[in-house]
Every structure is written in structure tokens, then in C-alpha cells.
């Protein structure tokens, strides 16, 4: 769960290499806009060339691992699918000459409007109405975005937490080339999603306004949503406080690390994980496991609901209190396992 927790805490947002059921009874996926697919969507006008809806299909049930293949990274080292820690990304780990593995995430969706600096980045047009933007290239991190004609973006990024890997952006380029190839060849796949899966839920609609208003600075916060709707964030006007709700997947949450505790919240076994010192901030996360999540080559995985709170350094107790309160309001609205 390190990856999911870190992603939640830092408010940044991997699943199997094949589309497999996550448990329960499978139902039809949601359309890109969230409506049930079927007769209504078949009567709608076809999406424009290069639109995410036409190339990806239903965002909610997208299997991001269908967009990549560890074999495309063979020239850089030994690559394999990693243990999932997200519903939105596929995690590939590459053992290079660096002291730590390179982690590659493929598939996270966002909107171009959320990145006002996107237009200033170097970009390359791709046949079929797509564009690839070189969004970030920093020591230890590289990120490129596939931008669809309708403004949806798909991220391919790589990180290295220890050592040096000068080919980090070459790794990302290989990942982007594979994703674009899959998109153009119509190779995108979707998961079969159980009726009681967290995937169907929009977290922006589940947290009561009065619960958010009780968190300092969030009384007028506007929810920040994402195309696949597996996460939602509320940020104070001064950017000091943030609450993020994430629906992820991975090993069942366990109390690990200093100060982490396991206790019931709203009747569900939960793990509270405080991080007192993270630069100028402090973080606290509350997580609870849900139904089984299947991924090729992995066992014992579950869907996970998580609440992550960021506050200024020195306010750890308040952050954990807010995480607990939001979880207490959210957990009863989750489907029964």
C-alpha cells in the first residue's frame, strides 16, 4: 500500500495485464460521461476523431494495463507488472542499473483545463487526432501526456527514488509509443466490474458538505474531480489544507509504520496512518478494504477506499481527526462487501 498511500498523501493520483472480474456479478460498464452504456449511447452521434471517448470507451472500467506491456521496456532492464496500487494506473517496475527500480505508471486520466501550463510545453502531433506533450522532465521523474482531441489527457510517467537513471525519459517515451499504438489499433480493454465495486461510485458526491465544512478552510472548497471518477479532492483557498478521497486497489490495508493504528470506523475495519513530517505539511490517511480485486499474477488484493488529509506542519492531530470524520461519513455510503 506504500504507493497508494504516497499518491494519496501527495495528492498525485496498477492493475492486471488482462481484464478480469473483480468479484461479484459483472454488469455493463459506464460510458465516458458516467451514463450506462447500451441503447442510449449507441444512438448518440459518434465522438470526433481522436476523442478519448471513442478511443478509450468507458473511463470507469478502463483496464490501463491493456495500454502497455513490460516487453516494450526490455532494452532498459528487467520489467514486470508491479503489485497494483490504483484503479487508474498500470504499474510497471523496471530493474535497471540504478540502485532502485524505476516505477512506470500508465493510464491516469485528467483534463487539459486542469493544467494551464500545458500549452507552453513541447508537443508532437500524432496521426489520428492525438498529441503527445513532454510535460515534465526532472531528476528522478519524467512525465508525458497523450492529449486527446476532446481535452482528456492520459499520463505515462516514471519515477526513481534512489540512484540515477539517465534514460528515464526514454523509458517514458517507450511507454507512450506503446500506449499510442494500442489506441490506434483499437486494443484497449475493459475490466468486468462487480455491482458492489467502488469503481461505480463518484466520491465527489458521497462526502456530506457539512462534514467538509467542519475541516478548517474547506467550507467553500469546490471538488476537484477526474474523468474516471475514482478520486476527488477539496483544497482550501490558501492551498494549506486538502482532503482527498481515493478508490484504489492493492493488498489489504495494514497498520504499518510509526503511529499507524487499526480500529473500526463506522463499523468497518480501518487503518489510520499519520505522517507528522512531510516538508511543510503533515498528512493523515484512513483506509478500509473492500471486495477482492483480481490481477494477473497477484493474489490477496482488494479494492480500497481511502481518505487522505493534508494540513500545515504541526497539525497532525487535526489532520487525523478530519480523516476520521470524513471516513465516518463516507464508509456507510459504500456498498456492502
Secondary structure, DSSP 8 states (H G I E B T S, - for coil): -HHHHHHHHTT-----SS----SS-EE--B-TTSSB-SHHHHTS----TT-HHHHH--STTB-GGGG--GGGGGGGSEEEE-----SS-EEEEEE-SSSS-EEEEEEEEEEGGG-TTGGGS-EEEETTTEEEEEEEEETTEEEEEEE-TTSEEEEEEEE-SSS--TTHHHHHHHHHHHHHHHHHHT---B--EETT-GGG--GGGTS-HHHHHTSTT-TT---EE-TT-SEEEEE-TTSS-EEEEEEEEEE-----STT-EEEEETTEEEEEEEEEEETTEEEEEEEEEEEE---TT--SEEEEEEEEEEEETT-HHHHHHHHHHHHHHHHTTS---
